[in-house]
Amino acid sequence: MILTEGRTEAIRTAARGLVHAAGLLLADPMKATEESAEIFELYRRAAETGAAIRDAASLDVLLRLERDHLRPVAQSLRQYARRCHLQIVRCPWPPLQSDPNACAIVAGEGDTELELVAKEAGLRPNKPVAGQPAEQDLWRQVATAEILLIDLRESERDTVWPRACYAMGFALAISRVIFVITDCALELPFDVCVAPFDRSVEASLHSAASSLTAAMLQIPNDPRDQDLVGAAACYTLDVDPPADGWTRHTAQRLKERCSKFEVDPIAIRRAIDSHVGRPGGAYRTEISSFRPAYPDHDRRHCFHVLQFNRPDWVTQGVREACEPHVIYERGDTERDLQILDRIWNGIGRASLIVVDLTGVTSNVCLEFGVARILGRPLLLCHDRATWERTRLFPEIAQLSVELYSDKSELSEVVRSKLRSIRIV
């Protein structure tokens, strides 16, 4: 633990910041009934925690308050701040509750170093479970943690980065905090939504732990957009229509809550959970880091995930397979958005996502991780000339991959998938 005066002041500063953030959320005039009740309760918790921390007489008391109260309040405030980022997912694994004092770690040689940073910050690292499928166990580690720690070293760009970015995709899809430690901060291949900790500038364990603590207590400032909530409700009823007396009742209740002049995102999420949460249900809600998007039955989209320097015939092969019924997209075709926004929007509204694993790059794995949690239909493919299953990291090594040798074979692979999911 960081047993210093700096640590004491950091906790008290963070507590004041949380009370201020809760106050700003409380002051938002656009709130409905259940939404208001939620933020009033969160503000009360933040204020009481802040008062207790202000009056704490010892560092031991401060650390206990941080663990038992401050971090849980920050976790709840983050969820509330992103309450309109309501995403309907078809994840292959069950929902898991995150622990505000747990972290997931994905690293190579820096694994021990990140464990020391986590423990210095008072966090419990999630450990792999022997005998579990690798991909499901990675999901468990990320989903049950409130923050994901990843180590991106220049020397491990081709080995560790793809798996780390795959885990980052998981974390983005379910709105977990991400903390990146690196020695090449200016060369990261994507727009990370938090500033990475650059060990080449500051190698102190104390500094890394302090930055980690600050990251865990930050509250996003996302605008309230009730149209996103309405879209989630419409998509829910589209993919999971009522089939019996109970679901007809839950569907009607969801429609009633959506018809109100002031849409309540808290009430809508509870209504959606009631509708899709029955035993054996395929869908569930998650709060995502980015604005959700959904497929349009009148404008089908295929989102193509691939290495940036792949030859043009790869893009053409998938594009031609989509024509004329499906709109082809890739993450760098819209220039007016940040790259992660483009990825999320493209993946969200896709009726099919084609993931080209040739090269197994960090960018591809980041997008693949997001898509895997979202649950849209996926087609994994790879250039036959360079195919080696052993090059895939363990979490994806057992997944089915279609091979292609040229443009015509790739087009046929994509057409076959489109036919199998009844898009064409």
C-alpha positions, 0 to 999 in steps of 0.5 A, spaced: 500 500 500 502 507 498 502 509 506 504 516 505 501 523 506 500 523 498 496 517 498 491 520 504 490 527 500 489 523 493 483 519 497 480 526 500 481 529 493 478 523 489 472 523 494 471 531 493 471 530 486 466 524 486 461 529 490 462 534 485 460 529 479 454 526 483 452 534 484 453 535 476 449 529 475 443 531 480 443 538 477 441 535 470 434 538 469 432 532 464 430 526 469 424 522 470 422 519 476 426 512 477 432 516 474 431 522 479 430 517 485 437 513 482 441 519 482 438 522 489 441 516 492 447 516 489 448 523 491 447 521 498 452 515 498 457 520 495 456 526 500 456 521 506 462 517 504 465 524 502 464 527 509 466 520 512 473 521 509 474 528 510 473 526 518 477 520 518 483 520 523 487 515 520 490 512 514 487 505 515 480 508 516 481 512 509 483 505 506 477 502 508 473 507 506 476 507 499 475 500 499 468 499 502 465 506 500 468 510 495 470 505 489 463 502 490 460 509 489 464 511 483 462 504 480 455 506 481 456 513 478 459 511 472 454 506 470 449 512 471 453 517 467 452 512 461 445 510 463 443 511 456 448 507 453 444 501 454 446 495 449 442 489 447 447 484 447 447 476 445 453 474 449 456 467 449 457 467 456 453 469 462 452 476 465 457 477 471 457 482 477 464 486 477 467 487 483 469 495 485 476 492 488 478 487 483 482 488 476 484 484 470 491 483 468 493 482 461 500 482 460 507 478 457 513 480 461 510 485 465 505 481 468 508 481 475 510 488 475 502 490 473 500 485 479 505 489 484 502 496 481 495 493 482 496 491 490 500 497 491 493 501 489 489 496 493 486 492 488 485 484 487 488 481 481 483 476 478 487 470 476 486 465 471 482 458 473 485 452 471 481 447 466 476 453 464 476 454 456 481 460 455 476 465 452 470 464 457 476 465 462 478 471 459 471 474 459 470 472 467 476 475 469 474 482 465 467 482 467 468 481 474 473 486 475 472 494 475 478 495 471 482 492 466 490 493 466 494 491 460 501 492 458 503 494 451 511 493 450 514 495 444 518 488 444 511 485 445 507 488 439 506 482 435 505 477 441 502 480 447 498 486 443 493 482 439 490 478 446 491 485 450 487 488 445 482 483 444 481 483 452 480 491 451 474 490 446 471 486 451 472 491 456 469 497 452 463 493 450 461 492 458 464 499 460 469 497 464 475 502 466 481 501 462 488 502 464 494 502 459 501 501 461 506 502 455 513 504 453 511 507 447 505 511 448 505 515 442 505 509 438 499 506 440 495 503 434 488 506 436 484 511 440 485 509 447 479 513 451 484 514 457 491 517 457 496 511 457 501 511 463 508 511 460 513 507 463 519 510 459 517 517 462 516 515 469 517 508 471 516 509 479 511 503 482 508 509 486 506 513 480 503 508 476 499 506 482 497 513 483 495 514 476 491 507 476 487 509 483 485 516 479 483 512 473 478 508 477 475 514 480 473 518 474 466 519 472 465 520 464 461 526 462 456 523 457 450 526 454 443 524 456 440 521 449 433 518 450 433 516 443 438 511 444 434 508 450 428 508 445 432 504 440 434 499 445 427 498 447 425 497 439 431 492 438 429 488 444 422 487 441 424 486 434 429 480 436 425 478 442 418 478 440 412 476 445 411 469 445 406 467 451 402 471 456 408 473 460 412 476 455 406 479 452 405 483 459 412 485 459 412 487 452 406 492 453 409 494 459 416 496 455 412 500 450 408 504 455 414 506 458 417 508 451 411 512 450 412 517 455 414 524 454 420 524 458 423 517 457 426 514 463 433 510 462 433 507 468 425 504 468 426 502 461 432 498 462 428 494 468 423 493 463 427 490 458 431 486 463 424 483 465 422 482 458 429 478 456 431 476 463 427 469 463 430 462 463 434 461 457 433 468 454 438 469 449 439 477 450 441 481 456 442 488 457 449 491 458 452 498 459 457 500 453 463 505 453 460 507 446 453 509 443 450 503 441 447 502 434 442 497 431 441 493 425 436 496 420 432 491 416 431 495 411 438 497 410 442 491 411 450 492 413 456 488 413 462 490 417 469 488 415 474 488 420 481 487 417 488 489 417 489 496 414 495 494 409 491 488 406 491 488 398 485 491 395 482 485 392 480 482 399 476 488 400 473 488 393 472 480 394 467 482 401 464 488 397 462 484 391 459 478 395 455 484 399 452 487 392 447 489 391 443 487 397 447 489 403 451 495 404 459 494 405 463 498 411 469 498 414 472 502 420 476 507 416 470 509 411 467 514 415 472 520 416 467 524 421 468 520 427 473 518 432 476 511 430 472 507 436 466 511 435 466 508 427 468 501 430 462 501 435 457 504 430 459 499 424 459 493 429 453 495 432 448 496 426 451 490 422 447 484 420 454 480 419 461 482 421 467 479 417 473 478 421 479 477 417 484 474 422 490 474 417 496 477 421 492 477 427 493 485 428 492 489 434 486 493 431 483 487 428 483 484 435 480 490 438 474 490 434 473 482 434 473 483 442 467 488 441 463 484 436 464 478 440 461 481 446 455 484 442 453 477 439 452 479 431 453 474 426 460 473 425 464 470 419 472 469 421 476 468 415 484 468 413 488 468 407 490 460 406 497 462 404 499 464 411 494 460 415 497 457 421 492 456 427 498 456 432 499 463 431 492 465 434 492 466 441 489 461 446 482 465 447 481 464 439 485 458 437 479 454 437 474 458 433 472 456 426 476 460 421 474 459 413 480 460 409 480 463 402 486 463 396 483 469 392 478 474 391 472 469 388 473 464 393 473 469 399 466 472 395 463 465 395 465 464 403 461 471 404 455 469 400 455 462 403 455 466 410 450 471 408 445 465 405 446 461 412 443 467 416 438 469 411 440 476 409 440 474 401 
